[in-house]
Amino acid sequence: MTIPLMPQATAVWLVENTSLSFQQVGDFCGLHVLEVQGIADEEVATGIKGKNPIASGELTIENIQECEKDEKKSLILAKSTTTVSSKKKKSPRYTPLSRRQDRPNAISWVLKFHPEMSDGQISKLIGTTKFTINQIRDRTHWNIANVSAKDPVMLGLCKQNDLAAAIAKARRSSRWKEMQKNSEINKDNNSDSGIKYGLVRKEDHIENSDTDLDNEDINNLFEDIANSKQT
């Protein structure tokens, strides 16, 4: 049997404001008829303020009027349009005041070691704003000279499980795949430039050695001439 949200308070209001029978009120509120009579005699539920079932959408005035005219009719609980969700709304991450100064260090660490994470993920993980993240990335933060990369887990700004989950999610995104693709292209370009400009030919080495030997012979010749003149 479905009863109103606050049965005794509803019964108090119905007894005080309608001419319904005790049985009708008791059946609707899930109370014994003697309990409803005790409410009428102010022996039960003393001090309880009546609750209007019409205002809460649990009863219609038409239904009450019909039942007042005919005691054989029963009050019908109206379907409430208000839905109560059992899922708790996740509140924003709270960061103690003593640790808020470490946020820039944590942001710097994530940007350095996990660039695959989006600004939204960093903001949610550490409890910061996208504006601050951009300041650290662009090095325009007012205290950037004192910012150093530090693990947010070690700073106590997040849990290891939350960090691991955020990284795993980031690496499933299309953004991470695009970053890997660009990294491979840059790696290939660097390899090509090394082949083109990084090797030294054996002939060049021999030629440079011969030049060094010629210079040494000329220097020896001038020294001999100078010594002979002194003699």
C-alpha positions in Angstrom: 0.0 0.0 0.0 1.3 3.4 -1.0 1.0 6.1 1.6 2.0 9.8 1.6 5.5 10.9 2.4 4.6 12.3 5.9 1.5 10.2 7.0 0.9 11.7 10.5 1.4 15.3 9.3 -0.9 14.7 6.4 -3.5 13.1 8.7 -3.3 16.2 11.0 -4.0 18.5 8.1 -6.9 16.4 6.8 -8.5 16.2 10.2 -8.2 19.9 10.7 -9.2 21.1 7.2 -11.7 18.5 5.8 -14.8 16.6 6.9 -13.5 13.2 5.9 -14.2 10.3 8.2 -11.5 8.9 10.4 -11.6 5.7 8.4 -10.9 7.5 5.1 -8.0 9.5 6.6 -6.6 6.3 8.3 -6.8 4.3 5.1 -5.1 7.0 3.1 -2.3 7.7 5.6 -1.8 4.1 6.7 -2.9 4.8 10.3 -5.4 2.9 12.5 -8.8 4.6 12.9 -8.2 5.0 16.6 -4.9 6.8 15.9 -6.7 9.2 13.7 -9.3 9.8 16.4 -6.5 10.4 18.9 -5.2 13.1 16.4 -8.6 14.7 16.4 -8.7 14.6 20.2 -5.2 16.1 20.3 -3.9 13.0 22.2 -1.7 11.8 19.3 0.8 13.6 17.2 0.7 16.7 19.4 3.1 19.3 18.2 3.2 18.0 14.6 2.4 20.6 12.0 -0.1 19.6 9.4 1.2 19.0 5.9 -1.0 20.0 2.9 -1.2 17.0 0.5 -2.8 19.2 -2.2 0.2 21.6 -2.2 2.6 18.6 -2.4 0.6 17.0 -5.3 -0.4 13.9 -3.3 -4.1 14.6 -3.4 -6.5 16.6 -5.6 -9.2 18.8 -4.2 -11.7 17.1 -6.4 -10.9 13.7 -4.9 -11.3 15.2 -1.4 -14.6 16.7 -2.2 -15.9 13.5 -3.6 -14.9 11.5 -0.5 -16.5 14.1 1.8 -19.8 13.6 0.0 -19.5 9.8 0.1 -17.8 8.0 3.0 -17.6 4.8 0.9 -15.1 6.4 -1.5 -11.4 6.3 -0.8 -8.7 8.9 -1.2 -6.4 8.2 -4.0 -2.7 9.1 -3.8 -1.8 11.1 -6.9 1.4 10.3 -8.8 4.1 12.7 -7.9 5.9 14.4 -10.8 8.9 14.9 -8.6 11.5 12.1 -9.1 14.1 11.4 -6.4 17.4 10.3 -7.8 19.5 7.9 -5.7 22.6 8.9 -7.6 24.6 11.4 -5.6 25.8 14.5 -7.5 29.5 14.6 -7.6 30.7 17.7 -5.9 33.8 19.6 -7.2 37.1 18.4 -5.9 38.0 20.3 -2.8 41.7 21.2 -2.3 42.8 22.3 1.2 44.3 25.8 1.3 47.7 24.5 2.3 48.0 22.5 -0.9 46.5 25.0 -3.4 49.9 26.6 -3.9 51.2 23.2 -5.2 48.7 23.2 -8.1 51.0 24.9 -10.6 53.7 22.4 -9.8 51.3 19.5 -10.4 50.1 21.1 -13.7 53.6 21.5 -14.9 54.3 17.8 -14.1 51.3 16.5 -16.0 52.0 18.8 -19.0 55.6 17.5 -19.1 55.1 13.8 -18.6 51.5 13.2 -19.9 50.8 15.7 -22.7 48.1 13.3 -24.0 45.8 14.5 -21.2 43.4 17.2 -22.2 42.9 20.4 -20.2 39.5 19.2 -19.1 41.1 16.0 -17.6 43.8 18.0 -15.9 41.3 20.4 -14.5 39.1 17.7 -13.1 42.0 15.6 -11.7 43.9 18.4 -9.9 40.9 20.7 -9.2 42.2 23.7 -11.2 41.0 25.8 -14.1 41.8 25.8 -17.8 43.0 29.4 -17.5 45.7 28.4 -15.0 46.7 25.4 -17.1 47.2 27.7 -20.2 49.3 30.1 -18.1 51.6 27.3 -17.0 51.8 26.0 -20.6 52.6 29.4 -22.0 54.8 30.3 -19.0 52.8 33.4 -18.3 51.9 32.5 -14.7 52.8 35.1 -12.2 54.9 32.7 -10.2 56.4 30.7 -13.1 60.0 31.3 -11.9 59.2 29.2 -8.8 57.2 26.5 -10.6 58.8 23.1 -10.8 57.2 19.8 -12.0 56.0 17.6 -9.1 53.9 14.5 -9.1 50.3 15.5 -8.1 50.0 12.2 -6.2 53.0 12.9 -4.1 51.6 16.4 -3.4 48.3 14.9 -2.3 46.2 16.6 -4.9 44.9 13.3 -6.4 45.0 9.6 -5.9 47.2 7.2 -7.9 44.1 5.3 -9.1 42.5 8.5 -10.4 45.7 9.5 -12.2 46.1 6.1 -13.8 42.5 6.1 -14.9 42.8 9.6 -16.5 46.0 8.5 -18.4 44.3 5.4 -19.7 41.3 7.3 -20.9 43.5 9.9 -22.6 45.5 7.2 -24.4 42.2 5.9 -25.9 41.4 9.2 -27.4 41.9 10.3 -31.0 44.0 13.2 -29.7 46.7 10.7 -28.4 46.7 8.8 -31.7 47.3 12.1 -33.6 50.1 13.0 -31.2 51.8 9.6 -31.8 51.5 10.0 -35.6 53.1 13.4 -35.5 55.9 12.1 -33.2 56.7 9.3 -35.7 56.8 11.8 -38.6 59.3 14.0 -36.7 61.4 11.0 -35.8 61.7 10.0 -39.5 62.7 13.6 -40.5 65.4 13.6 -37.8 66.7 10.3 -39.1 66.9 11.6 -42.7 68.8 14.7 -41.6 71.3 12.6 -39.7 72.1 10.4 -42.7 72.6 13.5 -44.9 74.7 15.7 -42.6 75.9 13.5 -39.8 78.4 11.2 -41.5 82.1 12.0 -42.1 83.9 10.5 -45.1 87.2 8.7 -44.6 88.8 10.7 -47.4 88.0 13.9 -45.6 89.8 12.6 -42.5 92.8 11.6 -44.5 93.0 14.9 -46.3 92.8 16.8 -43.0 95.6 14.7 -41.6 97.8 15.4 -44.6 97.3 19.1 -44.3 98.3 18.9 -40.6 101.5 17.1 -41.6 102.4 19.7 -44.2 102.0 22.5 -41.7 104.2 20.7 -39.2 107.0 20.3 -41.9 106.9 24.1 -42.7 107.2 25.0 -39.1 110.2 22.8 -38.6 111.9 24.3 -41.7 111.5 27.9 -40.3 112.9 26.8 -37.0 116.1 25.3 -38.7 116.7 28.6 -40.6 116.4 30.7 -37.5 118.8 28.5 -35.6 121.4 28.6 -38.4 121.4 32.4 -38.4 122.0 32.6 -34.7 124.9 30.2 -35.1 
